[in-house]
């Protein structure tokens, strides 16, 4: 699969390496342009390519957005239309400024600003260092660290779940985008190292 990654921070770099190692074609971008990422792409190896944000979004059959939430309006919404978009962002008011979400989850709010995109919330509850080190494809799913995911699109969620398995974690269905409120910062599952059964119990207790 061709995967575009918008954002070259810790999570973006970790996912680029893991997904490229799993055999996917990966393009990565940042707000400063591809020339600033060529050394990183070379270090990541496995054919990872540096792009502009627009070109990374255009390149990917699936796109992962890992930019700070406060920059949501800068996402290339035209190029994301019709694409599965994994939203890894978290809203931190002290960093992002005050944003009126209108009572929505962060991901539901984001989905309104990239109309036509098939948004899936995932990878927002795990530290980049743990993403790099805790995946293990040799373990059965029941013993792997859980990655909650939420979406209004069941088919998109299934595709993302497969990617989560390919890099050594276990997907846990957390309902629709509004339900993703239960995996945002400050919730019991956020940052928690849990297997799938434990994660379902924690998430269920938050409903």
N, C-alpha and C positions, 0 to 999 in steps of 0.2 A: 504494500500500500504506500502511496505517496502521502507524507505527513509534513505539513507546514507548522512551524513553531514560531509564534509571535512573542518575542521576549527572550533575551539571552541571560537572564538572571540565574540564580542557583537551580530553581525547579526546571526552567527551560533547558539548561545545559544537561541536567541529569536525565531528563526525558529524551533529549536528543541522542545521548549516548546509548541509553538502554534500548530505545526503539530501533536505532540503527544497528545495534548488535543483534537485535531480534530479526533482522533481515529487511527492515522497511527502508524506503528511500526518504531521507529526511532533509528538509530545508529549514534554516533558522534565520531569524531576522531580529533587528532592534530598531529603535527610532533614529539611530545615527547613520544608518546606511551599511550596505554589505561590505564595503572596504574595511570597516572597523571590526569585522567578524571573521575575516579570512584566516587569521592565525588560530582563532578558536576552532573554526571548522576543521582546520588541518589537524589540530590536537585531538579533536573528537574522533577523527578518522571515519572509517566505514562509509566513505562517500558523502558525508554530511556537507551540504552546500550552503553558502551564505547568500541571502536574498534581501531585498527591501521588504517592508511589511506587506505591501500590495502584491509583490511577486510571490512571497511565501504563501499568502492566502490563496493566490491564484493556482500555485503549484500543488497544494495539498488536496487530496481527496477528502482528507480529514485535517482539521486545523486545531492546534492547541494554543489558546491565548493565556499567556503568563505575565501580562503587563500589569503594573499596579492599577488597582481598581479606579483610582482617581483619573486615569487616562482612558477610560472606556470610550469617550467620544472620539478618540483618535483611531479606533479600530477601523480597518478597511471594510466597511459594511457592505459595499457593493460586491467586492470579491468574495465575501463570506456567504452570500445568499445561496441557499441550497446545500451548503456544506454542513457536515457534522462538526460542531465547534465544542471542544472541551474547554470549559471555563475552570481554571485553577485558582482564580483570584479570590482574595479576601478583602473585605472593606474594613480599613482601619481609619476612623475619622481623624486621629491625630496625624496621620500621614497623608491621607487623601483629601482632607477637608470635609466640611459638612455637606453631605449629599442627601437630598430628600428622596428616599426610596419609595415613598408613597405606600408604605406598609408592605411592600413586596420583599421577597428574598432578594439577595444581591443578584443571583443568577436570573431570576424572573425579570428583574429590572434590566439587566444586561440584554436579555433576549428581545426586549422591546426596542432596543437601540441597534440591533442587528437583525432586522426583520427578514424572515425567510431562512435564517440559520437554524440548524437543529442542535440546540444547546444542551450539553450534558455537563453537569457539575461533577468534578472528580479531581483527585490529587490535591485538594485544598486542605486536607486534615493531616498531612504528613510533612515532616521536615525534609529538605533536600538531602541531607546527609543520610537519613533513614531510607529515602527512596533509592539512594545509591547503594546502600549496604544490606538492606533487609529482604530484598526480593530473592526468592529461591525456587526455581522451577523444579527442583528435585523433590520438594515437599508436596504432599497432597494438599488440595485446596483448603481442607479443613484445618490444616496446621499453619497456613500462611498468614501474614499480616493482612488484615482487611482494608480495602479501599472503598469507602462509601461512594455511591454515584446516584445522581438524581436527574430526571429528565421528563419532559412531557412527551417524548418520542421513544417508544419502546424499541423500535428497530435501531435507532442511534445508540441507545443505551446498551443493547446487545453487542454492537460493534465495539464500543468502548470497553465493555466487560471482557471481550476477547483479548484486547490489547493489554489490559491489566493482568490477565492470566499469563500472557506471553512473556511479561517481564518479571514474573515470579511472585505476584501478589494475588489476592482473592477479591473479586468484586462482590460488593454487597448492595443490593437494590434498596435505595432509600426513597423510593416513590417519585413524585413529580418535582418540578422546580420549586414550588412553594415549600415542599417538605425539606428542601435543602437547607432551610433555616436551621434544622437540627444538626447540621454538620459545619456550621459557621463558627468563628472564634468565640470562645466562652462557653461552648456547649460541651457536655461530657465526652463526646467522641473526638473532639478536636485534639489532635496530638497524641491520642491514646493508642498504645500498641495492643491491638486486640485481634484475635482470630475471628473468622466470620460469625460463629455462634455468639461470641461475646459481643461483637459489634451489633448484631441484630437485637440482642437484649438491651444494650445501651440505647440504641436508636428507638427501639420500641417503647422504652421507658420515658422518652422525651415527647412522644406523640400526644 
